[in-house]
Amino acid sequence: MVWLGNVTGVDEWNLDELRWHWGSAYLISHPCLDVWLAQRRDDRDAIRAGTPGELHDRIVDDYTARPVPRVTVPFMLPVGNWVMPAAISQCQRKRRSEAMLRV
Protein backbone atom coordinates (compact mmCIF):
# COMPACT_ATOMS: atom_id res chain seq x y z
CA MET A 1 0.00 0.00 0.00
CA VAL A 2 1.09 3.55 -0.67
CA TRP A 3 0.37 6.06 2.08
CA LEU A 4 0.06 9.67 1.04
CA GLY A 5 0.20 12.92 3.02
CA ASN A 6 -2.21 14.64 5.41
CA VAL A 7 -4.65 16.04 2.84
CA THR A 8 -8.31 15.65 3.78
CA GLY A 9 -9.29 13.65 0.67
CA VAL A 10 -6.17 11.53 0.98
CA ASP A 11 -6.87 10.91 4.69
CA GLU A 12 -10.35 9.75 3.77
CA TRP A 13 -8.91 7.40 1.17
CA ASN A 14 -6.35 6.03 3.66
CA LEU A 15 -9.07 5.54 6.27
CA ASP A 16 -11.20 3.65 3.74
CA GLU A 17 -8.22 1.47 2.80
CA LEU A 18 -7.44 0.60 6.42
CA ARG A 19 -11.08 -0.20 7.09
CA TRP A 20 -11.35 -2.31 3.93
CA HIS A 21 -8.37 -4.46 4.87
CA TRP A 22 -8.63 -4.50 8.66
CA GLY A 23 -12.19 -3.44 9.52
CA SER A 24 -13.39 -6.93 10.34
CA ALA A 25 -10.75 -7.21 13.08
CA TYR A 26 -10.33 -3.58 14.23
CA LEU A 27 -12.51 -0.50 14.64
CA ILE A 28 -10.54 2.20 12.83
CA SER A 29 -10.91 5.97 13.06
CA HIS A 30 -9.13 9.22 12.30
CA PRO A 31 -10.66 11.72 14.75
CA CYS A 32 -8.26 14.57 13.99
CA LEU A 33 -5.01 15.47 12.28
CA ASP A 34 -2.10 13.25 13.35
CA VAL A 35 -4.33 10.87 15.34
CA TRP A 36 -5.11 7.48 13.82
CA LEU A 37 -6.76 4.84 16.02
CA ALA A 38 -7.50 1.13 15.77
CA GLN A 39 -9.28 -0.82 18.45
CA ARG A 40 -9.36 -4.60 18.48
CA ARG A 41 -12.84 -6.02 18.15
CA ASP A 42 -12.14 -8.88 20.55
CA ASP A 43 -10.68 -7.29 23.70
CA ARG A 44 -10.91 -3.56 22.80
CA ASP A 45 -7.16 -2.92 23.20
CA ALA A 46 -6.32 0.26 21.31
CA ILE A 47 -3.50 1.17 18.96
CA ARG A 48 -2.63 4.80 18.28
CA ALA A 49 -0.43 6.26 15.54
CA GLY A 50 0.41 9.59 13.95
CA THR A 51 0.04 8.52 10.32
CA PRO A 52 -2.00 5.93 8.43
CA GLY A 53 1.18 4.10 7.41
CA GLU A 54 2.32 3.89 11.01
CA LEU A 55 -1.13 2.64 12.07
CA HIS A 56 -1.03 0.00 9.33
CA ASP A 57 2.38 -1.22 10.52
CA ARG A 58 1.22 -1.34 14.15
CA ILE A 59 -1.93 -3.24 13.18
CA VAL A 60 0.15 -5.79 11.27
CA ASP A 61 2.48 -6.23 14.24
CA ASP A 62 -0.44 -6.54 16.67
CA TYR A 63 -2.33 -8.96 14.44
CA THR A 64 0.78 -11.07 13.87
CA ALA A 65 1.39 -11.34 17.62
CA ARG A 66 -2.28 -11.91 18.52
CA PRO A 67 -4.67 -12.61 15.63
CA VAL A 68 -8.12 -11.12 16.06
CA PRO A 69 -11.04 -13.41 15.26
CA ARG A 70 -12.66 -12.00 12.12
CA VAL A 71 -16.30 -11.03 12.20
CA THR A 72 -18.17 -12.45 9.23
CA VAL A 73 -21.00 -9.99 8.74
CA PRO A 74 -21.21 -7.99 5.51
CA PHE A 75 -21.45 -4.58 7.20
CA MET A 76 -20.55 -3.48 10.72
CA LEU A 77 -21.02 -0.24 12.58
CA PRO A 78 -19.25 0.60 15.83
CA VAL A 79 -21.60 0.56 18.80
CA GLY A 80 -21.24 3.29 21.38
CA ASN A 81 -18.23 5.51 21.88
CA TRP A 82 -15.43 3.05 21.26
CA VAL A 83 -12.70 5.63 20.48
CA MET A 84 -10.22 6.33 23.25
CA PRO A 85 -11.58 9.32 25.22
CA ALA A 86 -8.10 10.78 25.77
CA ALA A 87 -7.47 10.95 22.02
CA ILE A 88 -10.80 12.67 21.43
CA SER A 89 -10.08 15.18 24.21
CA GLN A 90 -6.68 15.89 22.71
CA CYS A 91 -8.26 16.51 19.30
CA GLN A 92 -10.86 18.86 20.80
CA ARG A 93 -8.20 20.83 22.67
CA LYS A 94 -6.10 21.07 19.51
CA ARG A 95 -9.06 22.35 17.47
CA ARG A 96 -9.91 24.96 20.13
CA SER A 97 -6.33 26.22 20.29
CA GLU A 98 -6.12 26.38 16.46
CA ALA A 99 -9.39 28.31 16.35
CA MET A 100 -8.11 30.76 18.96
CA LEU A 101 -4.96 31.35 16.91
CA ARG A 102 -7.07 32.21 13.85
CA VAL A 103 -8.99 34.95 15.71
N, C-alpha and C positions, 0 to 999 in steps of 0.2 A: 504494500500500500504506500501511496505517496501522501505525505501530510503537508499541507500548505499553511500559509500564515494565519494571522488573527483577523481576517476580514470576515464580516458578518455572514455573507453568503457562503464563504469557504468553511467557516465554523459550523454552519448548518449542514453542509455536505459532510464534513468530518463526523459530526454527531450522528447523522444518518448512517454513515458507513460503520461506525462503532456499534450502533444499535443493530444493524443488519447482521453483523458477524457475531456479536456477543450478547445481544439482547435477550436471548433465551436463558442465559446463565447469570447476567448482571443487569441491574437497573442503571442506566447511564444517563447522566445529565451534564449540562454546561450552564450553570446558573449565572455566571458572569465571566468577564474577561480574565484569563489566566487561572480559572478554576474549572477543572474537569473531574467529574466524580463517577465512580462505578461502585455499586453495592451488590454484593453477592445475593442471589435469590434464596440460597439455602440458609445461611446463618446471619445474613445482614452485615457482615464485616464490610467496611468501606475502604476504597482505594481513592486517593486524591493525587492529582497531577496538575502541572502547569500548562501542558500542551496536549493535544490529542494523540500525538505520537508517543509521548511519555506515558499517557494513560494506556494506550494500546500495549506498550511493552510491559507495563506493570500488570495488566490483565493477563497477558500471556504467561508471565512468571507465576502469578497467583494460581492460574488455572492449571499450569503444569505441576505445581506443588500440591494442589488440592483441587481436583476436578469438581466442578459444580454440576449436579444432576440437571440435565436440560429439561425444560418444560416443553411439552409437546402440544401446545394450543396454538392455533393460527395467529391470534392477535392478543397481546397482553397489555394492560394498562397498570401502572403503579397504583397501589392502594394506599391512601393516606400520605402523610408527609414523610417520605422515606429518605430524603436528602439530609445529609448531616447538618444539623442546626447551626453549628459553628461556621460552616462554610457559607451558609445563607447570610448569617449575621455579618460576616466579613464582607460579602458582596454588597449588602445594603449600606454598610459604613463607607465602603469605597465609592459607591454611587453618590451618597450624600456629600462626601468631601469633594468629589469631582464637580458636583453641581454648585457647591459653594465657591469653588475656584472660578467658575464661569461667570458668576455674578459680578 
